[in-house]
C-alpha cells in the first residue's frame, strides 16, 4: 500500500488545482472557497498565500512568467510578486450563476478550463473552453455538470476528461495543432461507491491518477482498458486533485477539502483540507505552461 504523508496542515475549505512548476520547483494550488492561491516550496517547507477578491477555480503557470487564473469573474493574469491582476475575458459573463472549476494547459500551451453552477448542483450548466496564445476563447463542450480533471496522452493523440457526476473518465481524439476534439468514448468507469472522480494527472507510463472526492483515495487507472491498477489511501474523505512534482517528478502531491463535511466528520478527519504527498514509485511528466 502506498503511503501518503501530510505536508501542509492547511485546513483549506476547498483545496484544489494542484500543479507543479518544474522550473521553479514549487507547487501551486488554490483554495476556491477561501479565495486564495497557494505556493508551496518543498525545499524550505513553506506555503505562502495570495489572497484574492474572487474565487479561483484553478491556476497554471505561464511560459513568459506569472500565472493564469480562471476566477469566478473570468480569466486573469496574476503577478505572483505583487498580487496584481490583469483581466483577460469572461466567456460566461452572462451566466452569473456559474463559476469556473478545474483547468490545465495542453501540450501546445492552450489553456482548457471548465465551468459549473455556483453550488455544483445544476445538471448541464457547465461548459469547457480553451484560450490560445492570441487570447481567443473557444467553447469545446457544453452540457457539463461539474467540469473537472483533464490530461492528454503521452503521444498527444487523446484527451482524457472528467465530468464528475458521470462517474467516468472520457477519452476524445485530439489534434494538438488545431485543438479539435472528437470521437468521445468511455476510458474508465468508476463505481459510485468508490467516490466522485475529481482532479486527474498522468504519469510517465501513460497511466492516469484520479482523485476521488468522498472516496478517501487517489486511484491509478489504465485508460486503454479501464482497469484499476493501484491506489493511495488518505486519512480524509474529500480528495480533490493530484499532481506529480519534486526534483525528479516522483512525488505525487494531493489536495483535499473540508467542504461538505459536518462537525462530526471534521472531528473524525482533523487533517481534512490538508495537502499530502506520496511516493508511488513512478514518475510524472512536467506540466504544460500557458503560451500566451
C-alpha positions in Angstrom: 0.0 0.0 0.0 1.3 3.4 -1.0 1.5 5.8 2.0 0.7 9.5 1.9 2.1 12.0 4.4 0.7 15.4 5.4 2.9 18.2 4.2 0.6 21.2 4.8 -2.0 21.2 7.5 -3.8 23.9 5.6 -7.4 23.1 6.7 -8.5 24.5 3.3 -12.2 24.6 2.7 -11.9 23.5 -0.9 -8.3 22.8 -1.8 -7.9 22.2 -5.5 -5.9 22.6 -8.7 -2.5 21.2 -7.8 0.1 21.9 -10.4 3.9 21.6 -10.2 6.2 24.2 -11.8 9.3 22.1 -12.8 11.5 25.1 -13.4 10.7 26.9 -10.2 10.3 23.7 -8.2 7.2 24.9 -6.4 3.6 23.6 -6.1 0.7 25.9 -7.0 -2.7 25.1 -5.7 -5.9 27.0 -4.8 -8.5 27.1 -2.0 -11.5 28.0 -4.0 -13.9 29.0 -1.2 -11.3 30.9 0.7 -10.3 32.9 -2.4 -6.6 32.1 -2.2 -3.8 30.9 -4.5 -1.1 29.0 -2.6 2.6 28.4 -3.4 4.4 25.6 -1.6 8.2 25.3 -1.7 9.2 21.8 -0.5 12.9 22.9 -0.2 12.0 25.5 2.5 8.8 23.7 3.5 6.9 27.0 3.3 3.5 27.6 2.0 2.7 31.2 1.0 -0.7 32.6 0.1 -2.1 35.2 -2.3 -5.5 36.5 -1.3 -8.0 37.4 -4.0 -11.3 39.2 -4.2 -12.9 36.4 -6.2 -12.9 32.6 -6.1 -10.2 30.9 -8.2 -11.2 27.7 -9.9 -7.6 26.9 -10.9 -4.1 28.2 -11.5 -1.5 27.5 -14.2 2.0 28.9 -14.8 2.8 30.9 -17.9 5.8 30.4 -20.2 6.6 34.1 -20.0 6.3 34.3 -16.3 3.4 34.9 -13.9 0.3 32.9 -13.6 -3.1 32.4 -15.4 -6.2 32.1 -13.3 -9.8 31.3 -14.0 -11.6 33.3 -11.3 -15.3 33.3 -10.8 -15.5 36.6 -12.8 -13.3 35.5 -15.7 -9.7 34.9 -16.8 -6.9 36.9 -15.4 -3.1 37.1 -15.4 -1.7 37.2 -11.9 1.6 38.8 -11.0 2.9 36.5 -8.3 5.2 39.1 -6.7 2.6 41.9 -6.4 -0.7 40.0 -6.4 -1.8 42.3 -9.2 -4.5 41.0 -11.7 -4.8 41.8 -15.4 -8.3 40.9 -16.7 -8.5 39.0 -20.0 -12.0 37.9 -20.7 -15.1 36.2 -19.3 -17.0 33.9 -21.7 -19.7 33.4 -19.2 -20.3 36.9 -18.0 -23.9 36.5 -18.9 -24.2 33.4 -16.6 -24.0 34.9 -13.2 -25.0 31.6 -11.6 -21.8 29.9 -12.9 -18.2 29.8 -11.7 -15.1 28.2 -13.1 -13.6 25.0 -11.9 -10.7 22.7 -13.0 -8.4 23.5 -15.9 -5.0 22.7 -17.4 -2.8 23.6 -20.4 -2.4 21.2 -23.3 0.9 20.2 -25.0 0.8 23.3 -27.2 0.1 25.7 -24.4 -3.6 26.3 -24.8 -5.5 26.6 -21.5 -8.5 24.4 -21.1 -11.0 25.5 -18.4 -14.4 24.3 -17.4 -17.4 25.9 -15.7 -20.0 24.7 -13.2 -23.0 26.1 -11.4 -22.1 28.0 -8.3 -23.5 25.3 -6.0 -22.3 22.4 -8.2 -25.9 21.3 -8.5 -27.4 22.2 -11.8 -27.2 19.4 -14.4 -25.8 20.5 -17.8 -25.0 24.1 -16.6 -21.2 23.8 -17.4 -19.0 24.1 -20.5 -15.4 23.5 -21.4 -13.4 26.3 -23.1 -9.9 26.9 -24.5 -7.9 30.1 -24.7 -5.0 30.2 -27.0 -1.8 32.4 -27.2 -3.7 35.1 -29.0 -6.2 35.1 -26.2 -9.0 33.8 -28.4 -11.6 31.8 -26.4 -13.4 28.8 -27.9 -16.1 26.6 -26.5 -15.3 22.9 -26.8 -18.0 21.1 -24.9 -21.4 22.1 -23.5 -23.9 20.4 -21.2 -21.4 19.5 -18.5 -22.4 19.4 -14.8 -19.1 19.5 -12.9 -16.3 20.2 -15.4 -13.2 18.7 -13.8 -10.0 16.8 -14.4 -8.2 16.9 -17.7 -5.0 15.4 -19.2 -3.5 14.4 -22.6 -2.0 11.1 -23.6 1.8 11.0 -24.0 1.6 10.7 -27.8 -0.8 13.7 -27.9 -3.4 11.7 -29.7 -6.0 11.6 -26.9 -7.5 13.9 -24.3 -9.0 12.4 -21.1 -11.7 14.3 -19.3 -13.9 14.1 -16.3 -17.5 15.4 -15.8 -17.8 14.3 -12.2 -21.4 13.1 -11.9 -20.9 10.8 -14.9 -18.6 8.6 -12.8 -16.5 8.2 -15.9 -13.2 9.3 -17.5 -13.9 10.1 -21.1 -11.5 9.8 -24.0 -11.5 12.1 -27.0 -9.4 12.0 -30.1 -7.3 15.1 -30.0 -5.4 17.2 -32.6 -2.7 19.2 -30.9 -2.3 21.6 -33.9 -5.9 22.7 -34.1 -7.0 21.8 -30.6 -10.0 19.9 -32.0 -11.5 17.0 -30.1 -13.9 14.3 -31.4 -14.9 10.7 -31.0 -15.9 10.6 -27.4 -15.6 7.2 -25.6 -15.5 5.9 -22.0 -12.0 5.2 -20.9 -12.7 4.4 -17.3 -16.0 3.6 -15.5 -15.9 4.3 -11.7 -18.4 2.6 -9.4 -20.3 5.2 -7.4 -19.2 3.5 -4.1 -15.6 4.5 -4.9 -16.3 8.2 -4.8 -16.7 11.1 -7.2 -14.0 11.5 -9.8 -12.4 14.9 -9.4 -8.9 16.1 -10.5 -6.5 14.0 -12.5 -2.9 13.7 -13.7 -0.9 11.4 -15.9 2.3 9.5 -15.3 5.4 8.7 -17.4 3.8 5.3 -18.4 0.6 6.9 -19.7 -1.5 5.8 -16.7 -3.9 8.3 -15.2 -4.3 9.1 -11.4 -7.7 10.2 -10.4 -8.6 11.9 -7.1 -11.9 10.6 -5.7 -14.0 13.1 -3.7 -15.7 11.2 -0.9 -13.6 8.2 -1.7 -10.6 8.7 0.7 -8.1 8.0 -2.1 -6.3 8.6 -5.4 -6.5 5.7 -7.9 -4.3 4.8 -10.8 -6.1 3.6 -13.9 -5.1 2.3 -17.3 -7.0 4.5 -19.7 -6.5 2.0 -22.5 -8.6 -0.8 -20.9 -10.2 0.9 -17.9 -8.5 -1.3 -15.3 -7.8 -0.2 -11.8 -4.1 -0.6 -11.0 -3.3 0.7 -7.5 -4.5 3.2 -5.0 -3.3 5.7 -2.4 -5.5 5.8 0.7 -5.7 9.0 2.7 -7.0 9.8 6.2 -9.5 12.3 4.8 -12.5 11.6 2.6 -12.7 14.6 0.2 -9.7 14.1 -2.1 -9.8 16.8 -4.9 -6.7 16.8 -7.1 -3.2 15.4 -7.6 0.0 16.4 -9.5 3.4 14.9 -9.9 6.2 17.1 -8.6 9.5 17.2 -6.8 13.1 17.4 -8.1 12.6 14.1 -10.0 8.8 14.3 -10.6 8.4 11.2 -8.4 6.3 12.8 -5.7 2.5 12.9 -6.0 1.0 16.0 -4.3 -2.6 15.6 -3.3 -5.1 18.3 -2.3 -8.1 17.8 -0.1 -11.2 19.7 1.2 -13.3 20.3 4.3 -16.2 21.3 2.0 -19.3 19.2 2.7 -18.1 17.7 6.0 -20.3 18.2 9.1 -19.0 18.9 12.6 -18.7 15.2 13.5 -16.9 14.3 10.3 -14.5 17.2 10.8 -13.7 15.9 14.3 -13.0 12.4 12.8 -11.0 13.9 10.0 -8.8 16.6 11.6 -6.4 16.7 8.6 -9.2 17.4 6.1 -8.2 20.3 3.9 -4.5 19.4 4.1 -2.1 18.8 1.3 -0.5 15.4 1.2 2.5 13.8 -0.6 3.1 10.2 -1.7 5.9 8.4 -3.5 4.1 5.9 -5.7 7.3 4.6 -7.4 6.5 6.1 -10.8 7.4 9.5 -12.2 5.1 12.1 -13.8 5.8 14.5 -16.7 6.4 18.2 -16.5 3.2 20.3 -16.7 2.5 22.3 -19.8 2.5 26.1 -19.4 0.3 28.7 -21.0 1.8 30.0 -24.1 0.2 33.4 -24.1 
